[in-house]
């Protein structure tokens, strides 16, 4: 067993479909046994080297899937973060054998360098039946290349824009991205929704899918809480 498997635990945050007033699914993330955030855990792994990052990334997905399957209902999707592509195709083929292709969304984070090799790999995984999302769109300079070249089903807009919704420029960007995604049959997920005021403003801007503390904080599933309490 990886050393990371002993140090991390998965937690799950709901993603809301505001039109149907239902749950689209969950994003799986990780926390350390001492409460460390995913960012802190990956920063530590980076300090130890690339292999440590790849190992943490892979085990985070495997643990999240192992526990996440217990809470998926009806058409719920499970969004799994991807910070390294090294083992992703092998994992995807294993998940395919378990009949999970239609339930999993691989969420490509800013840590993944999008070059032609990465594009070909992600296209191959998409062809297997898995959905692709771009995480934190608008945060890094590589996002637009990912938007243009990757076969994405979901675009997760960085929470910065929701937190700056009091600014006209931010409202304009959100509204135009919502229109663009609708035209391209891409589902836009607005991250970082924390207040009723933000929620109501996003509805006016044609926002449909949302995620944030307003709808629920990342939580361990009940069995996990019983084991680790």
N, C-alpha and C positions, 0 to 999 in steps of 0.2 A: 504493500500500500504506500502511496506517495506521502511524504511528510506533510504536504498541504492538506490531505484528506483528514488529518487529525487536528488541524488548526483552524479550519473554516467550517461554516455552516450556511446553507442557503436560506434566503428569505424571498418573499414574493409580494409584489405590489400590483394591485389591479389596474387595468386599463379600461376606461369607460367609453361606451358608445352612447353619446348623449341623445341621439335621435331615437334609438329604440329603448333607451334607458336600461340597457343591459351591459353585461361585462363582455368585452372583446377577448380578454384573457389576462395573463399575468406576465410581468417581467420578472425574471429570476436574477437576483444579485447575491452577493456573499457578504458575510461579516466574519470577523475573527472571533474566536472563543472569548476574547477579552473585550469584544465590542468594536474592534477596529473596522473602519469602513473599507469598501472594496478598493478605493483609491490608495489608502495607506498600505493595504496588503500588496497591491501591484507595485507600488513605489519600492517597497522592501524587496520584492522579487527582482525588480529591475536592478537594484543595487547588487544582487547576487549574480546576475547575468541572464542572458537570453534564455537559457535552458530552464531556469527557474520560473521565468515568466510563462513559457510554453506549458510547463508542468502545472502551474497554478491555474492557467486558463482552461486547460483540458479537464482538470479535476473539478473545477467550479461548475462546468457544464454537466459533467457526469453526476455529480451530487445533486445539482438542481433538478436534473431530469428524474433521477431516482426518487426524489421526494415530491417533485412537482406533479408527477403522474397521479398522485393520490388526491390532488385537489381539482384536477381538470374535470369539468362537467360539460355535457352537451357539446357545444361547438367552441369551447374555450381554446385559445391558443396559448402556447408557452413561448415567450421570447427569451432566447439564450444569447448572452453577450459573447462576442468573438473578438479577442485581442491578438490572436495568432492563428494563422492558417495552416500551420505545420501538420496537424493531425486531423483537420476538419473533414477532409474527404473520407478518411477511414471511419471516423465517427458517424458521418452521415450515412454511410452504407450499413453500418451496424444498426442505426436508428431505423433505416428503411426496412430492414429485415423484421423489425419489431412493429411495423405498421404505423410509424409515427410521422411519416412525411407530411401529411396534411395538418398536423397539429403543431409543428415546430416552426418558429421563425428565427433564423440566425441574424442577430443584430450586430452589424459590422461597426466596431468602435473606431475612434480616431487613431488608435495604436496600430491599425492595419495599414500598411503602405500599399496603395492601389497602383500597381503597375500592370503590364499586360499579362504576366503570369498569374497575378492575383485575380484579374478579371476572368481569365479562362477557367481558373479553379472554381470561382464563385458561380460562373455560368453552368459549369458541370454539376455543381450541387443543386442549383435551381432546376436543372433538367431532371434530376432525380425526384423532384416533386416538393422540395423544401422552399419555403418563402424566405426572402431576404429583406432586411431592413437596414437603413442607415441610421446610426445613433448620433445624437448631438449635432444635427445639421445646422450649419451656420457658425459653428465654433472654430473650425479649422479651414485652412486654405484648400485642402484636398477634397472637400465635400462636393463641390460642383462636378469634379471629374467622376466621383462615385455616382452622383445623380445621373450623369449622362451615360456612363459606360456600364453600370451594373443593372441587372434585371430585378429591380426592387419592387416590392409590393407595398412596403411601408416606409414612410419617412418620418423620423422622430426629430422634431424641431427642438433645438437647444432651449433649456429653460430661461436663458437670458431674455428671450423675446417676450415671454409671458411676464417675467418680472419687470420688464420695461414697458408694459402695456399702457402706462400712463403717457408715454411719448407717442406722438403722432407717427413718427417714422417706424416704430416697432409695430404699431397697429397696421400700418400700410403693408409692411413686409409679411405679416401673418396673413392678412386678407389675400394678398396676391399669391402667396405660396399655396393657400387653400384652393384658390381658383386654378392654378397651374396643376396641382396634384389631381384635382377633379377631372380636368381635361385629359390627363395622362393615365387615368385609372390607377392612381397611387393613393393609398390612404395616409393622410397626414395626421400624426399623433403629436399633440401639443403637450410638452412636458413642463413640470414645475407649477401646476395649478394648485394654489394654496388657499385662496379665499373665494367667497361667494362673488365678490366684485369682479375678480379676474374671470371666473366662470361665466358670469353674465355677459361680460364684454366679449369674450371669445365666441359665445353663441352669436353675437351680433356680427362677428367677423367671419362667419361661416365655418367655425370650428366644429368638428363632430367628435373626433376621438381625442380623449384627454387622459392625462396621468398626473398624479401629484398627491400631496398630503390631504388635499380637500376630499379626495375620493378614498384614501386609505394609505397608511404608511406601510413600508415593507415589513412583513411579519413572517415569523417562523410558522410552519404549519403545526397543528395541535400536537401531533405525535412527536415532532421535533422538539417542541417546548417541553413536553413531558420528559423526554430523554435527557435534555440538557439543562433543565431547570435546576 
